[in-house]
């Protein structure tokens, strides 16, 4: 269960290492080789009277063999370097085994993080069988969940006498190690982890400032090109937008006059449409229902009626549903009468169930109105 009382610390260096490691997946290998001065790593491990040597590149190990710590072994090693250019350019790590080094996980107060090496130096005799004068040591902060106010670190150390002896032997081979580490806690440079080094400052290889300057210049140039690739399209788009805006401003007056004319035209169109709609207006719903009630006989009854968007839909039962189509279309109001579902017979009432839709004609007279007109004509004749 996580400790909710623990303090959240933001390690900026750790974030940068993680960010660089994630971005490295997006960079092609050829560009990585151009920007990086690393050409693989030679790992040398002591094996009694021999040195076991392997070559690491891209996370893969290539075992080169075991070399005696004498003149014959030195000759074999130098001959191998002369025949393989990648080995001559590779970094070199001297890796101690359990026989020659020890490690111990210890807990320290969080306040010791800023000067952790000095704190371990002062307490080394309490954490190990060595004093600070008789050992080479390094500390590595562990990425684990800590107790409140505490940090966990790994202490790796070896006796000075042991490492000094090995250093004389590897110098005889012509080797210049950049790092000395422990095989149970190796450095993973390709993963971007924070490294440690048991090799004291006085014995470390002096960095080649020229190579660093060249690679730094290439990295800076690449960064500038990347920024330019991002900025130039934005600049071109900005100029294009300004040109378009100038053109828009130049025709803005004409656009306003055109909009005014368009508004007048729209007003005339609306007035004309209203006149046309008034002329072709459908009869009111009350007239539709009145006409329908007069057309439908007493032996037919409706269970449902809906009027929407100029169309009337009715459902009901009738002794002869098929005759309703002709009855409805005989009116000037109703047109295009049709069944929208099959006619079925009710087993109880023995009537035919129907569902009919009919369109409402525009500007027509109902059958009732026609009957009233005919009746008025007849009355005139009688008189």
C-alpha positions as a Markdown table, in Angstrom:
| # | Residue | x | y | z |
|---|---|---|---|---|
| 1 | Unk | 0.0 | 0.0 | 0.0 |
| 2 | Unk | 1.5 | 3.4 | -0.9 |
| 3 | Unk | 2.5 | 5.7 | 1.8 |
| 4 | Unk | 0.3 | 8.8 | 1.4 |
| 5 | Unk | 2.4 | 10.7 | 3.9 |
| 6 | Unk | 5.5 | 10.6 | 1.8 |
| 7 | Unk | 6.9 | 13.8 | 0.2 |
| 8 | Unk | 6.7 | 14.1 | -3.5 |
| 9 | Unk | 10.1 | 15.2 | -4.8 |
| 10 | Unk | 10.7 | 16.4 | -8.4 |
| 11 | Unk | 14.1 | 15.2 | -9.6 |
| 12 | Unk | 14.8 | 17.5 | -12.6 |
| 13 | Unk | 17.9 | 15.5 | -13.7 |
| 14 | Unk | 16.0 | 12.3 | -13.6 |
| 15 | Unk | 13.2 | 13.8 | -15.7 |
| 16 | Unk | 15.8 | 15.0 | -18.3 |
| 17 | Unk | 17.4 | 11.5 | -18.5 |
| 18 | Unk | 13.9 | 9.9 | -19.0 |
| 19 | Unk | 13.0 | 12.5 | -21.6 |
| 20 | Unk | 16.2 | 11.9 | -23.6 |
| 21 | Unk | 15.7 | 8.2 | -23.4 |
| 22 | Unk | 12.2 | 8.4 | -24.8 |
| 23 | Unk | 13.2 | 10.8 | -27.5 |
| 24 | Unk | 16.0 | 8.6 | -28.6 |
| 25 | Unk | 13.5 | 6.1 | -30.0 |
| 26 | Unk | 12.4 | 8.7 | -32.5 |
| 27 | Unk | 16.0 | 9.5 | -33.8 |
| 28 | Unk | 17.3 | 7.3 | -36.6 |
| 29 | Unk | 20.4 | 5.3 | -35.8 |
| 30 | Unk | 22.6 | 7.2 | -38.3 |
| 31 | Unk | 21.8 | 10.5 | -36.7 |
| 32 | Unk | 22.5 | 9.0 | -33.3 |
| 33 | Unk | 25.9 | 7.9 | -34.5 |
| 34 | Unk | 26.6 | 11.3 | -35.9 |
| 35 | Unk | 25.6 | 13.1 | -32.6 |
| 36 | Unk | 27.2 | 10.7 | -30.2 |
| 37 | Unk | 30.8 | 9.9 | -29.7 |
| 38 | Unk | 30.0 | 6.5 | -28.3 |
| 39 | Unk | 31.0 | 3.5 | -30.5 |
| 40 | Unk | 30.1 | 0.6 | -28.2 |
| 41 | Unk | 31.7 | -0.4 | -25.0 |
| 42 | Unk | 34.5 | -2.8 | -24.1 |
| 43 | Unk | 33.9 | -4.4 | -20.7 |
| 44 | Unk | 36.9 | -6.0 | -18.9 |
| 45 | Unk | 36.3 | -8.3 | -16.0 |
| 46 | Unk | 39.0 | -9.9 | -13.8 |
| 47 | Unk | 39.1 | -13.7 | -13.9 |
| 48 | Unk | 41.9 | -14.8 | -11.7 |
| 49 | Unk | 45.1 | -14.5 | -13.7 |
| 50 | Unk | 43.2 | -13.4 | -16.8 |
| 51 | Unk | 41.0 | -10.6 | -18.1 |
| 52 | Unk | 37.6 | -11.6 | -19.6 |
| 53 | Unk | 36.8 | -9.1 | -22.4 |
| 54 | Unk | 33.5 | -8.5 | -24.2 |
| 55 | Unk | 32.1 | -5.9 | -26.5 |
| 56 | Unk | 28.6 | -4.3 | -25.9 |
| 57 | Unk | 26.7 | -2.4 | -28.5 |
| 58 | Unk | 22.9 | -1.8 | -28.8 |
| 59 | Unk | 22.3 | -3.9 | -25.6 |
| 60 | Unk | 24.0 | -7.0 | -27.2 |
| 61 | Unk | 27.2 | -8.7 | -25.9 |
| 62 | Unk | 29.9 | -10.1 | -28.1 |
| 63 | Unk | 32.4 | -12.1 | -26.0 |
| 64 | Unk | 35.9 | -11.5 | -27.3 |
| 65 | Unk | 37.7 | -14.0 | -25.1 |
| 66 | Unk | 40.0 | -14.3 | -22.0 |
| 67 | Unk | 43.5 | -12.7 | -22.0 |
| 68 | Unk | 46.3 | -13.7 | -19.7 |
| 69 | Unk | 47.7 | -10.8 | -17.6 |
| 70 | Unk | 51.2 | -11.2 | -19.1 |
| 71 | Unk | 53.1 | -10.2 | -22.2 |
| 72 | Unk | 51.3 | -12.8 | -24.4 |
| 73 | Unk | 47.9 | -11.6 | -23.3 |
| 74 | Unk | 48.9 | -8.0 | -23.9 |
| 75 | Unk | 50.2 | -8.9 | -27.4 |
| 76 | Unk | 46.9 | -10.7 | -28.3 |
| 77 | Unk | 44.8 | -7.7 | -27.1 |
| 78 | Unk | 46.7 | -5.1 | -29.1 |
| 79 | Unk | 46.6 | -7.3 | -32.2 |
| 80 | Unk | 42.8 | -7.6 | -31.7 |
| 81 | Unk | 42.5 | -3.8 | -31.5 |
| 82 | Unk | 44.6 | -3.3 | -34.6 |
| 83 | Unk | 42.3 | -5.6 | -36.7 |
| 84 | Unk | 39.0 | -4.1 | -35.5 |
| 85 | Unk | 38.4 | -0.4 | -35.8 |
| 86 | Unk | 35.2 | -0.4 | -33.7 |
| 87 | Unk | 37.1 | -1.7 | -30.7 |
| 88 | Unk | 39.7 | 1.0 | -31.0 |
| 89 | Unk | 37.0 | 3.7 | -30.8 |
| 90 | Unk | 34.9 | 2.0 | -28.1 |
| 91 | Unk | 34.7 | 3.2 | -24.5 |
| 92 | Unk | 36.2 | 0.9 | -21.9 |
| 93 | Unk | 34.7 | -0.1 | -18.5 |
| 94 | Unk | 36.5 | -2.2 | -15.9 |
| 95 | Unk | 33.9 | -4.3 | -14.1 |
| 96 | Unk | 34.7 | -5.8 | -10.7 |
| 97 | Unk | 33.2 | -9.1 | -9.6 |
| 98 | Unk | 31.9 | -10.1 | -6.2 |
| 99 | Unk | 35.3 | -11.5 | -5.4 |
| 100 | Unk | 36.9 | -8.0 | -5.5 |
| 101 | Unk | 34.1 | -5.6 | -4.5 |
| 102 | Unk | 31.0 | -5.5 | -2.3 |
| 103 | Unk | 27.8 | -3.5 | -2.2 |
| 104 | Unk | 25.3 | -2.6 | 0.5 |
| 105 | Unk | 21.9 | -0.9 | 0.5 |
| 106 | Unk | 21.7 | 1.7 | 3.2 |
| 107 | Unk | 19.1 | 4.2 | 4.4 |
| 108 | Unk | 20.0 | 7.9 | 5.0 |
| 109 | Unk | 18.1 | 11.0 | 6.0 |
| 110 | Unk | 16.7 | 13.0 | 3.0 |
| 111 | Unk | 18.8 | 16.0 | 4.1 |
| 112 | Unk | 21.9 | 14.0 | 3.2 |
| 113 | Unk | 20.9 | 13.9 | -0.5 |
| 114 | Unk | 22.6 | 17.2 | -1.4 |
| 115 | Unk | 26.0 | 16.1 | -0.1 |
| 116 | Unk | 25.6 | 12.4 | 0.0 |
| 117 | Unk | 29.2 | 11.5 | -0.8 |
| 118 | Unk | 30.5 | 13.5 | 2.1 |
| 119 | Unk | 28.0 | 11.9 | 4.5 |
| 120 | Unk | 29.0 | 8.4 | 3.3 |
| 121 | Unk | 32.7 | 9.2 | 3.6 |
| 122 | Unk | 32.2 | 10.3 | 7.2 |
| 123 | Unk | 30.2 | 7.1 | 8.1 |
| 124 | Unk | 32.0 | 4.6 | 5.8 |
| 125 | Unk | 33.6 | 2.7 | 8.7 |
| 126 | Unk | 30.2 | 2.1 | 10.1 |
| 127 | Unk | 28.7 | 0.8 | 6.9 |
| 128 | Unk | 31.6 | -1.4 | 5.8 |
| 129 | Unk | 34.8 | -3.1 | 7.0 |
| 130 | Unk | 36.9 | -0.3 | 5.3 |
| 131 | Unk | 37.8 | 3.2 | 6.3 |
| 132 | Unk | 37.7 | 6.0 | 3.7 |
| 133 | Unk | 41.6 | 5.9 | 3.5 |
| 134 | Unk | 41.7 | 2.3 | 2.4 |
| 135 | Unk | 38.8 | 2.0 | -0.1 |
| 136 | Unk | 37.4 | 3.4 | -3.3 |
| 137 | Unk | 33.7 | 3.7 | -3.1 |
| 138 | Unk | 30.7 | 5.2 | -4.9 |
| 139 | Unk | 27.0 | 5.7 | -4.0 |
| 140 | Unk | 23.9 | 5.4 | -6.2 |
| 141 | Unk | 20.5 | 6.7 | -5.2 |
| 142 | Unk | 17.9 | 3.9 | -5.7 |
| 143 | Unk | 14.6 | 4.6 | -7.4 |
| 144 | Unk | 12.4 | 3.0 | -4.8 |
| 145 | Unk | 9.6 | 4.1 | -2.5 |
| 146 | Unk | 11.2 | 5.6 | 0.6 |
| 147 | Unk | 9.9 | 6.1 | 4.1 |
| 148 | Unk | 9.1 | 9.7 | 5.1 |
| 149 | Unk | 12.3 | 11.6 | 5.6 |
| 150 | Unk | 14.5 | 8.8 | 4.3 |
| 151 | Unk | 16.3 | 7.8 | 1.0 |
| 152 | Unk | 17.7 | 4.5 | 0.0 |
| 153 | Unk | 21.1 | 4.4 | -1.6 |
| 154 | Unk | 23.4 | 1.6 | -2.8 |
| 155 | Unk | 27.0 | 1.8 | -1.5 |
| 156 | Unk | 29.6 | 0.0 | -3.8 |
| 157 | Unk | 33.2 | -0.2 | -2.7 |
| 158 | Unk | 36.5 | -2.0 | -3.2 |
| 159 | Unk | 39.8 | -2.0 | -1.4 |
| 160 | Unk | 42.3 | 0.5 | -2.8 |
| 161 | Unk | 45.0 | -2.1 | -2.9 |
| 162 | Unk | 42.9 | -4.4 | -5.1 |
| 163 | Unk | 41.9 | -1.7 | -7.6 |
| 164 | Unk | 45.4 | -0.2 | -7.7 |
| 165 | Unk | 46.8 | -3.6 | -8.7 |
| 166 | Unk | 44.3 | -4.1 | -11.4 |
| 167 | Unk | 44.8 | -0.5 | -12.7 |
| 168 | Unk | 48.6 | -1.2 | -13.2 |
| 169 | Unk | 47.7 | -4.4 | -15.1 |
| 170 | Unk | 45.2 | -2.7 | -17.4 |
| 171 | Unk | 47.5 | 0.2 | -18.1 |
| 172 | Unk | 50.1 | -2.4 | -19.2 |
| 173 | Unk | 47.5 | -3.6 | -21.7 |
| 174 | Unk | 47.2 | 0.0 | -22.9 |
| 175 | Unk | 43.7 | 0.3 | -21.6 |
| 176 | Unk | 42.3 | 3.6 | -20.2 |
| 177 | Unk | 39.0 | 2.9 | -18.5 |
| 178 | Unk | 36.3 | 5.6 | -18.3 |
| 179 | Unk | 34.5 | 3.8 | -15.5 |
| 180 | Unk | 35.0 | 1.1 | -12.9 |
| 181 | Unk | 31.8 | -0.5 | -11.7 |
| 182 | Unk | 30.4 | -3.6 | -10.1 |
| 183 | Unk | 28.9 | -6.5 | -12.1 |
| 184 | Unk | 25.9 | -6.9 | -9.7 |
| 185 | Unk | 25.1 | -3.1 | -10.2 |
| 186 | Unk | 26.4 | -2.3 | -13.7 |
| 187 | Unk | 26.0 | 1.0 | -15.4 |
| 188 | Unk | 23.4 | 1.1 | -18.2 |
| 189 | Unk | 24.5 | 4.0 | -20.3 |
| 190 | Unk | 22.2 | 3.3 | -23.3 |
| 191 | Unk | 19.2 | 3.5 | -20.9 |
| 192 | Unk | 20.2 | 6.9 | -19.7 |
| 193 | Unk | 20.5 | 5.9 | -16.1 |
| 194 | Unk | 22.6 | 7.9 | -13.7 |
| 195 | Unk | 26.0 | 6.3 | -13.6 |
| 196 | Unk | 28.5 | 5.9 | -10.8 |
| 197 | Unk | 32.3 | 5.4 | -10.9 |
| 198 | Unk | 34.6 | 3.6 | -8.5 |
| 199 | Unk | 37.6 | 5.0 | -10.3 |
| 200 | Unk | 39.0 | 8.1 | -8.4 |
| 201 | Unk | 39.4 | 11.4 | -10.2 |
| 202 | Unk | 43.2 | 11.1 | -10.3 |
| 203 | Unk | 43.1 | 7.9 | -12.3 |
| 204 | Unk | 40.3 | 8.8 | -14.7 |
| 205 | Unk | 40.8 | 9.4 | -18.4 |
| 206 | Unk | 41.1 | 13.1 | -19.3 |
| 207 | Unk | 38.2 | 14.0 | -21.6 |
| 208 | Unk | 38.9 | 14.9 | -25.2 |
| 209 | Unk | 37.7 | 18.5 | -25.4 |
| 210 | Unk | 38.0 | 18.6 | -29.2 |
| 211 | Unk | 35.6 | 15.7 | -29.7 |
| 212 | Unk | 33.2 | 17.1 | -27.1 |
| 213 | Unk | 33.2 | 20.5 | -28.9 |
| 214 | Unk | 32.6 | 18.9 | -32.3 |
| 215 | Unk | 29.7 | 16.8 | -31.1 |
| 216 | Unk | 28.3 | 19.7 | -29.1 |
| 217 | Unk | 28.5 | 21.9 | -32.2 |
| 218 | Unk | 26.8 | 19.3 | -34.3 |
| 219 | Unk | 24.1 | 18.9 | -31.6 |
| 220 | Unk | 23.6 | 22.7 | -31.5 |
| 221 | Unk | 23.4 | 22.9 | -35.3 |
| 222 | Unk | 20.9 | 20.1 | -35.4 |
| 223 | Unk | 18.8 | 21.9 | -32.7 |
| 224 | Unk | 19.0 | 25.2 | -34.7 |
| 225 | Unk | 17.9 | 23.4 | -37.9 |
| 226 | Unk | 15.0 | 21.8 | -36.0 |
| 227 | Unk | 13.9 | 25.1 | -34.6 |
| 228 | Unk | 14.2 | 26.6 | -38.1 |
| 229 | Unk | 12.1 | 23.8 | -39.6 |
| 230 | Unk | 9.4 | 24.6 | -37.1 |
| 231 | Unk | 9.6 | 28.4 | -37.3 |
| 232 | Unk | 9.9 | 29.0 | -41.1 |
| 233 | Unk | 6.5 | 27.4 | -42.0 |
| 234 | Unk | 4.9 | 29.5 | -39.3 |
| 235 | Unk | 6.6 | 32.7 | -40.6 |
| 236 | Unk | 5.5 | 31.9 | -44.2 |
| 237 | Unk | 1.9 | 31.3 | -43.0 |
| 238 | Unk | 2.0 | 34.6 | -41.1 |
| 239 | Unk | 3.0 | 36.5 | -44.2 |
| 240 | Unk | 0.4 | 34.8 | -46.3 |
| 241 | Unk | -2.3 | 35.6 | -43.7 |
| 242 | Unk | -1.2 | 39.3 | -43.7 |
| 243 | Unk | -1.4 | 39.5 | -47.5 |
| 244 | Unk | -4.9 | 37.9 | -47.4 |
| 245 | Unk | -6.0 | 40.3 | -44.7 |
| 246 | Unk | -4.9 | 43.3 | -46.9 |
| 247 | Unk | -6.9 | 42.0 | -49.8 |
| 248 | Unk | -9.9 | 41.5 | -47.5 |
| 249 | Unk | -9.6 | 45.0 | -46.3 |
| 250 | Unk | -9.4 | 46.4 | -49.8 |
| 251 | Unk | -12.8 | 44.8 | -50.8 |
| 252 | Unk | -14.5 | 45.3 | -47.5 |
| 253 | Unk | -16.4 | 48.4 | -48.7 |
| 254 | Unk | -17.7 | 46.5 | -51.8 |
| 255 | Unk | -18.7 | 43.6 | -49.6 |
| 256 | Unk | -20.7 | 45.8 | -47.3 |
| 257 | Unk | -22.7 | 47.3 | -50.3 |
| 258 | Unk | -23.3 | 43.8 | -51.7 |
| 259 | Unk | -24.6 | 42.7 | -48.3 |
| 260 | Unk | -27.0 | 45.6 | -48.3 |
| 261 | Unk | -28.3 | 44.8 | -51.7 |
| 262 | Unk | -28.6 | 41.1 | -50.7 |
| 263 | Unk | -30.6 | 42.1 | -47.7 |
| 264 | Unk | -33.0 | 44.0 | -49.9 |
| 265 | Unk | -33.3 | 41.1 | -52.3 |
| 266 | Unk | -34.0 | 38.7 | -49.4 |
| 267 | Unk | -36.7 | 41.0 | -48.1 |
| 268 | Unk | -38.4 | 41.0 | -51.5 |
| 269 | Unk | -38.1 | 37.2 | -51.7 |
| 270 | Unk | -39.7 | 36.8 | -48.3 |
| 271 | Unk | -42.6 | 39.1 | -49.2 |
| 272 | Unk | -43.2 | 37.2 | -52.5 |
| 273 | Unk | -43.0 | 33.9 | -50.6 |
| 274 | Unk | -45.6 | 35.1 | -48.1 |
| 275 | Unk | -47.9 | 36.1 | -50.9 |
| 276 | Unk | -47.5 | 32.7 | -52.7 |
| 277 | Unk | -48.1 | 30.9 | -49.4 |
| 278 | Unk | -51.2 | 32.9 | -48.8 |
| 279 | Unk | -52.4 | 32.1 | -52.3 |
| 280 | Unk | -51.8 | 28.4 | -52.0 |
| 281 | Unk | -52.8 | 28.1 | -48.3 |
| 282 | Unk | -54.3 | 24.8 | -47.3 |
| 283 | Unk | -57.7 | 24.6 | -45.7 |
| 284 | Unk | -57.7 | 24.8 | -41.9 |
| 285 | Unk | -57.7 | 21.7 | -39.8 |
| 286 | Unk | -61.3 | 22.2 | -38.6 |
| 287 | Unk | -62.5 | 22.1 | -42.3 |
| 288 | Unk | -60.4 | 19.0 | -42.9 |
| 289 | Unk | -62.0 | 17.2 | -40.0 |
| 290 | Unk | -65.5 | 18.4 | -41.0 |
| 291 | Unk | -65.1 | 17.1 | -44.5 |
| 292 | Unk | -63.7 | 13.8 | -43.3 |
| 293 | Unk | -66.6 | 13.3 | -40.9 |
| 294 | Unk | -69.1 | 13.9 | -43.8 |
| 295 | Unk | -67.3 | 11.6 | -46.2 |
| 296 | Unk | -66.9 | 8.6 | -43.8 |
| 297 | Unk | -70.1 | 6.6 | -43.4 |
| 298 | Unk | -71.7 | 5.6 | -40.1 |
| 299 | Unk | -70.6 | 2.0 | -40.4 |
| 300 | Unk | -66.9 | 3.1 | -40.5 |
| 301 | Unk | -65.2 | 4.4 | -37.4 |
| 302 | Unk | -61.7 | 5.9 | -36.8 |
| 303 | Unk | -59.4 | 5.0 | -34.0 |
| 304 | Unk | -56.5 | 7.4 | -34.9 |
| 305 | Unk | -56.0 | 10.5 | -37.0 |
| 306 | Unk | -52.9 | 12.6 | -37.3 |
| 307 | Unk | -52.3 | 15.7 | -39.5 |
| 308 | Unk | -48.8 | 16.9 | -40.2 |
| 309 | Unk | -47.0 | 18.8 | -43.0 |
| 310 | Unk | -49.9 | 18.7 | -45.4 |
| 311 | Unk | -50.6 | 15.0 | -44.9 |
| 312 | Unk | -53.4 | 13.2 | -43.0 |
| 313 | Unk | -53.1 | 9.7 | -41.6 |
| 314 | Unk | -56.1 | 7.8 | -40.3 |
| 315 | Unk | -56.6 | 4.3 | -38.8 |
| 316 | Unk | -59.8 | 2.5 | -38.1 |
| 317 | Unk | -62.2 | -0.3 | -39.1 |
| 318 | Unk | -64.8 | -0.5 | -41.9 |
| 319 | Unk | -66.9 | -3.2 | -43.6 |
| 320 | Unk | -65.3 | -2.3 | -46.9 |
| 321 | Unk | -62.0 | -0.5 | -46.4 |
| 322 | Unk | -61.1 | -0.7 | -50.1 |
| 323 | Unk | -63.9 | 1.7 | -51.0 |
| 324 | Unk | -62.5 | 4.4 | -48.7 |
| 325 | Unk | -59.8 | 5.4 | -51.2 |
| 326 | Unk | -62.4 | 6.4 | -53.9 |
| 327 | Unk | -64.5 | 8.1 | -51.3 |
| 328 | Unk | -61.6 | 10.3 | -50.0 |
| 329 | Unk | -60.3 | 11.2 | -53.5 |
| 330 | Unk | -63.8 | 12.3 | -54.5 |
| 331 | Unk | -63.2 | 15.4 | -52.4 |
| 332 | Unk | -61.3 | 18.4 | -53.7 |
| 333 | Unk | -59.4 | 18.6 | -50.4 |
| 334 | Unk | -58.0 | 15.0 | -50.4 |
| 335 | Unk | -55.6 | 13.7 | -53.0 |
| 336 | Unk | -53.2 | 10.7 | -53.3 |
| 337 | Unk | -55.1 | 8.5 | -50.9 |
| 338 | Unk | -53.3 | 5.2 | -50.3 |
| 339 | Unk | -53.0 | 2.3 | -47.8 |
| 340 | Unk | -49.7 | 2.3 | -45.9 |
| 341 | Unk | -50.2 | -1.2 | -44.5 |
| 342 | Unk | -52.1 | -4.3 | -45.5 |
| 343 | Unk | -55.8 | -4.4 | -44.7 |
| 344 | Unk | -56.6 | -7.1 | -42.1 |
| 345 | Unk | -59.9 | -8.5 | -40.7 |
| 346 | Unk | -60.8 | -8.3 | -37.0 |
| 347 | Unk | -61.9 | -11.8 | -35.8 |
| 348 | Unk | -64.3 | -10.3 | -33.3 |
| 349 | Unk | -66.0 | -7.4 | -35.1 |
| 350 | Unk | -65.5 | -9.0 | -38.6 |
| 351 | Unk | -64.5 | -5.5 | -39.8 |
| 352 | Unk | -61.5 | -4.7 | -41.9 |
| 353 | Unk | -58.7 | -2.8 | -40.2 |
| 354 | Unk | -57.1 | -0.1 | -42.4 |
| 355 | Unk | -54.4 | 2.6 | -42.2 |
| 356 | Unk | -54.5 | 5.3 | -44.9 |
| 357 | Unk | -52.5 | 8.4 | -45.7 |
| 358 | Unk | -53.9 | 11.2 | -47.9 |
| 359 | Unk | -52.4 | 14.5 | -49.0 |
| 360 | Unk | -54.3 | 17.8 | -48.4 |
| 361 | Unk | -54.8 | 19.7 | -51.6 |
| 362 | Unk | -54.0 | 23.4 | -51.8 |
| 363 | Unk | -56.7 | 25.9 | -52.5 |
| 364 | Unk | -59.4 | 23.2 | -53.1 |
| 365 | Unk | -63.0 | 23.1 | -52.0 |
| 366 | Unk | -64.4 | 20.3 | -49.8 |
| 367 | Unk | -67.2 | 18.1 | -50.8 |
| 368 | Unk | -69.5 | 19.8 | -48.3 |
| 369 | Unk | -68.8 | 23.1 | -49.9 |
| 370 | Unk | -69.5 | 21.7 | -53.3 |
| 371 | Unk | -72.8 | 20.2 | -52.0 |
| 372 | Unk | -73.7 | 23.6 | -50.5 |
| 373 | Unk | -73.0 | 25.3 | -53.8 |
| 374 | Unk | -75.1 | 22.8 | -55.7 |
| 375 | Unk | -77.9 | 23.1 | -53.2 |
| 376 | Unk | -77.9 | 26.9 | -53.6 |
| 377 | Unk | -78.1 | 26.5 | -57.4 |
| 378 | Unk | -81.0 | 24.2 | -57.1 |
| 379 | Unk | -82.9 | 26.6 | -54.7 |
| 380 | Unk | -82.4 | 29.3 | -57.3 |
| 381 | Unk | -83.9 | 27.2 | -60.0 |
| 382 | Unk | -86.9 | 26.3 | -57.9 |
| 383 | Unk | -87.5 | 30.0 | -57.1 |
